[in-house]
Amino acid sequence: MTKIELGKLLNERREVLGLSIRDLADVSGLSKTTISQIELGLGNPTFEVLQVICDLLNLEIKIEIKQK
């Protein structure tokens, strides 16, 4: 998954839940700019930041090993 795809997924989930970027920023402790950049695929969030956002959006991070 690319950063752009991840950002789009997070954006769509946030909107489904009826949250604005400001709402998510307020409950996550992150800035609106940080959230916006992540959703646009421009940010480079740490795993911990992604975990906070995913927890608030009721999403789960899964890591799978690709088979060659």
MARKE-122431 format. One record per residue: residue in three letters; x, y, z of N, C-alpha, C in turn. Coordinates in steps of 0.05 Angstrom, whole numbers, plus 5000, padded with zeros to 4 digits. Last residue first. Layout:
<atoms>
torse:Ala; nu:X; nv:Y; nw:Z; cau:X; cav:Y; caw:Z; cu:X; cv:Y; cw:Z
...
</atoms>
This chain:
<atoms>
torse:Lys; nu:5138; nv:4707; nw:4951; cau:5151; cav:4712; caw:4925; cu:5146; cv:4689; cw:4906
torse:Gln; nu:5090; nv:4734; nw:4993; cau:5101; cav:4709; caw:4983; cu:5113; cv:4715; cw:4955
torse:Lys; nu:5095; nv:4782; nw:5043; cau:5089; cav:4775; caw:5015; cu:5103; cv:4750; cw:5008
torse:Ile; nu:5066; nv:4782; nw:5106; cau:5091; cav:4775; caw:5091; cu:5082; cv:4768; cw:5063
torse:Glu; nu:5029; nv:4836; nw:5133; cau:5030; cav:4810; caw:5121; cu:5056; cv:4806; cw:5106
torse:Ile; nu:5002; nv:4870; nw:5186; cau:5026; cav:4867; caw:5169; cu:5027; cv:4839; cw:5159
torse:Lys; nu:4949; nv:4914; nw:5200; cau:4959; cav:4887; caw:5197; cu:4983; cv:4886; cw:5179
torse:Ile; nu:4915; nv:4957; nw:5241; cau:4939; cav:4955; caw:5224; cu:4947; cv:4925; cw:5224
torse:Glu; nu:4847; nv:4973; nw:5240; cau:4868; cav:4956; caw:5251; cu:4891; cv:4955; cw:5231
torse:Leu; nu:4803; nv:5026; nw:5261; cau:4817; cav:5011; caw:5240; cu:4839; cv:4995; cw:5253
torse:Asn; nu:4775; nv:5067; nw:5288; cau:4767; cav:5039; caw:5290; cu:4777; cv:5022; cw:5267
torse:Leu; nu:4797; nv:5116; nw:5290; cau:4779; cav:5111; caw:5267; cu:4769; cv:5082; cw:5266
torse:Leu; nu:4830; nv:5111; nw:5334; cau:4808; cav:5130; caw:5335; cu:4788; cv:5126; cw:5312
torse:Asp; nu:4867; nv:5074; nw:5314; cau:4851; cav:5068; caw:5338; cu:4826; cv:5085; cw:5339
torse:Cys; nu:4890; nv:5104; nw:5272; cau:4874; cav:5080; caw:5266; cu:4857; cv:5072; cw:5290
torse:Ile; nu:4917; nv:5144; nw:5301; cau:4895; cav:5151; caw:5282; cu:4878; cv:5127; cw:5277
torse:Val; nu:4953; nv:5113; nw:5331; cau:4934; cav:5131; caw:5344; cu:4910; cv:5137; cw:5326
torse:Gln; nu:4981; nv:5087; nw:5290; cau:4966; cav:5071; caw:5309; cu:4945; cv:5089; cw:5324
torse:Leu; nu:5007; nv:5130; nw:5265; cau:4987; cav:5115; caw:5250; cu:4969; cv:5099; cw:5269
torse:Val; nu:5041; nv:5144; nw:5308; cau:5021; cav:5163; caw:5299; cu:4999; cv:5149; cw:5283
torse:Glu; nu:5072; nv:5097; nw:5310; cau:5057; cav:5105; caw:5334; cu:5035; cv:5125; cw:5326
torse:Phe; nu:5099; nv:5097; nw:5262; cau:5080; cav:5076; caw:5267; cu:5061; cv:5084; cw:5290
torse:Thr; nu:5101; nv:5165; nw:5238; cau:5112; cav:5142; caw:5251; cu:5090; cv:5121; cw:5255
torse:Pro; nu:5087; nv:5193; nw:5172; cau:5081; cav:5188; caw:5201; cu:5095; cv:5164; cw:5212
torse:Asn; nu:5099; nv:5233; nw:5131; cau:5115; cav:5210; caw:5136; cu:5111; cv:5202; cw:5166
torse:Gly; nu:5053; nv:5264; nw:5084; cau:5067; cav:5261; caw:5109; cu:5083; cv:5235; cw:5111
torse:Leu; nu:5027; nv:5260; nw:5036; cau:5051; cav:5276; caw:5037; cu:5067; cv:5273; cw:5063
torse:Gly; nu:4978; nv:5238; nw:5030; cau:5000; cav:5222; caw:5023; cu:5027; cv:5237; cw:5023
torse:Leu; nu:4935; nv:5265; nw:5050; cau:4943; cav:5272; caw:5023; cu:4967; cv:5255; cw:5013
torse:Glu; nu:4934; nv:5247; nw:5102; cau:4912; cav:5240; caw:5084; cu:4919; cv:5246; cw:5055
torse:Ile; nu:4981; nv:5271; nw:5121; cau:4979; cav:5242; caw:5120; cu:4958; cv:5234; cw:5101
torse:Gln; nu:4966; nv:5325; nw:5118; cau:4989; cav:5315; caw:5102; cu:4988; cv:5285; cw:5100
torse:Ser; nu:4923; nv:5326; nw:5155; cau:4919; cav:5333; caw:5127; cu:4941; cv:5322; cw:5109
torse:Ile; nu:4951; nv:5314; nw:5202; cau:4930; cav:5296; caw:5193; cu:4925; cv:5301; cw:5163
torse:Thr; nu:4984; nv:5360; nw:5205; cau:4995; cav:5333; caw:5205; cu:4975; cv:5313; cw:5193
torse:Thr; nu:4947; nv:5402; nw:5208; cau:4966; cav:5400; caw:5186; cu:4977; cv:5372; cw:5183
torse:Lys; nu:4922; nv:5393; nw:5256; cau:4906; cav:5390; caw:5232; cu:4924; cv:5387; cw:5208
torse:Ser; nu:4964; nv:5355; nw:5301; cau:4956; cav:5380; caw:5288; cu:4939; cv:5374; cw:5264
torse:Leu; nu:4942; nv:5308; nw:5352; cau:4958; cav:5316; caw:5328; cu:4948; cv:5342; cw:5317
torse:Gly; nu:4907; nv:5293; nw:5390; cau:4930; cav:5309; caw:5399; cu:4949; cv:5316; cw:5376
torse:Ser; nu:4860; nv:5266; nw:5377; cau:4886; cav:5252; caw:5374; cu:4910; cv:5267; cw:5386
torse:Val; nu:4818; nv:5301; nw:5384; cau:4818; cav:5277; caw:5400; cu:4845; cv:5262; cw:5399
torse:Asp; nu:4832; nv:5343; nw:5348; cau:4826; cav:5349; caw:5377; cu:4828; cv:5323; cw:5394
torse:Ala; nu:4838; nv:5318; nw:5299; cau:4861; cav:5331; caw:5311; cu:4856; cv:5335; cw:5341
torse:Leu; nu:4786; nv:5302; nw:5290; cau:4806; cav:5282; caw:5293; cu:4831; cv:5293; cw:5306
torse:Asp; nu:4762; nv:5353; nw:5285; cau:4753; cav:5334; caw:5305; cu:4774; cv:5313; cw:5311
torse:Arg; nu:4791; nv:5374; nw:5241; cau:4793; cav:5387; caw:5267; cu:4784; cv:5368; cw:5289
torse:Ile; nu:4772; nv:5341; nw:5200; cau:4801; cav:5340; caw:5208; cu:4805; cv:5352; cw:5235
torse:Ser; nu:4709; nv:5314; nw:5223; cau:4726; cav:5333; caw:5208; cu:4755; cv:5329; cw:5216
torse:Leu; nu:4672; nv:5254; nw:5219; cau:4691; cav:5271; caw:5233; cu:4705; cv:5290; cw:5214
torse:Gly; nu:4638; nv:5215; nw:5201; cau:4627; cav:5241; caw:5205; cu:4646; cv:5260; cw:5220
torse:Leu; nu:4655; nv:5165; nw:5187; cau:4649; cav:5169; caw:5215; cu:4638; cv:5197; cw:5221
torse:Val; nu:4667; nv:5176; nw:5134; cau:4645; cav:5157; caw:5140; cu:4636; cv:5161; cw:5169
torse:Glu; nu:4712; nv:5209; nw:5142; cau:4688; cav:5220; caw:5131; cu:4664; cv:5203; cw:5136
torse:Arg; nu:4749; nv:5170; nw:5160; cau:4743; cav:5194; caw:5176; cu:4716; cv:5206; cw:5168
torse:Arg; nu:4751; nv:5137; nw:5114; cau:4741; cav:5127; caw:5140; cu:4733; cv:5150; cw:5158
torse:Glu; nu:4774; nv:5171; nw:5077; cau:4747; cav:5160; caw:5072; cu:4735; cv:5150; cw:5098
torse:Asn; nu:4824; nv:5181; nw:5101; cau:4806; cav:5203; caw:5095; cu:4777; cv:5193; cw:5092
torse:Leu; nu:4847; nv:5130; nw:5101; cau:4842; cav:5144; caw:5126; cu:4822; cv:5166; cw:5123
torse:Leu; nu:4849; nv:5120; nw:5045; cau:4834; cav:5103; caw:5063; cu:4827; cv:5116; cw:5089
torse:Lys; nu:4884; nv:5161; nw:5030; cau:4857; cav:5161; caw:5019; cu:4839; cv:5143; cw:5037
torse:Gly; nu:4931; nv:5145; nw:5056; cau:4918; cav:5171; caw:5062; cu:4889; cv:5172; cw:5053
torse:Leu; nu:4941; nv:5097; nw:5030; cau:4935; cav:5097; caw:5059; cu:4921; cv:5123; cw:5066
torse:Glu; nu:4951; nv:5116; nw:4978; cau:4929; cav:5097; caw:4983; cu:4921; cv:5097; cw:5012
torse:Ile; nu:4996; nv:5147; nw:4989; cau:4972; cav:5159; caw:4977; cu:4948; cv:5142; cw:4982
torse:Lys; nu:5033; nv:5109; nw:5006; cau:5025; cav:5130; caw:5025; cu:4999; cv:5144; cw:5015
torse:Thr; nu:5012; nv:5043; nw:4982; cau:5027; cav:5068; caw:4981; cu:5017; cv:5088; cw:5002
torse:Met; nu:5017; nv:4977; nw:5000; cau:5000; cav:5000; caw:5000; cu:5018; cv:5025; cw:5000
</atoms>
